[in-house]
Amino acid sequence: MSTVQRKGGTAVLALYRVQSPPDQVTGKSVQQDVERYAFRKKGGGQAVLTLSGAVGADNVDPWRIVTDSFRWSR
């Protein structure tokens, strides 16, 4: 776990791996990388954003775009 800065504010970031549910056709499951961001709003409010994808996939840029697009509504 770490604290990261994004355009929408500071977030606590948890990185971990999980097994995907079994595929309905093949019955196989794969490991997935997960990034979970917990944003807190001054004065109250919390938002959790969870992103996951296959282990080894190059998700750095797309996940940065998604997490930087988070904004609090007024």
N, C-alpha and C positions, 0 to 999 in steps of 0.2 A: 504494500500500500504506500501511496505517496500523495502529495498535494501538487496539483498542476494548475497553471493559469490558462484559461480559455477566454475568448472574446466575451462570453456571457458571464464571466466571473471565475472565482476560484472553486475548484472541485477536488474532492478526495477520489483518487483513482485506485481501484483494485484490479489486479491482473491475475487471471487464473485459467485453468483448463477444465473442460467437462467433456463427457461422452455425449454425442448426439443421440437422439432417439433412433431406434432401428428403422432403416428404410423399409417401407411397406412391401416393396417387391423383393429385394434381396435379403432383407433381415440384417444387413450389416450396419454398424454404427462407426463413426469416426470421431477422433478427438477434435475439439474446437478450442481456439483461443478466445478468451472473453475479456473485454475491457468494460468495467462498470464505473461510471462517473456519478458521484453524488454532489449535487449543487445545493447550497443553502442560500436563501435570500435574506438579506438584512431585514429585520422586523418580522421574520417568520416566513415559512414556506420552504419546501424541499422538492427537488426534482431528481430522479434517478434515470440515467440514460445507460442502457446496456447494449453493447455491440458484440457480435460473435461471428466467427468465420473459421474455416478449415485451418488447422495448424499448418504453418508454412506459407499460407497465402500472403501476398503483399498488400496488406490492408492499411498501412501507415498513412498514406495520403488520403484515401477516401474517408477513413475514420477521423482524421484531423479536420477535414471539410465538414463532416457531420457534427462533430463536437464543437467546432467554432461557430456553427450556425445556431447553436442554442442561445436563446434570449428569454429573459423574463418579460411577461406582459405587465402592463402597468396596472 
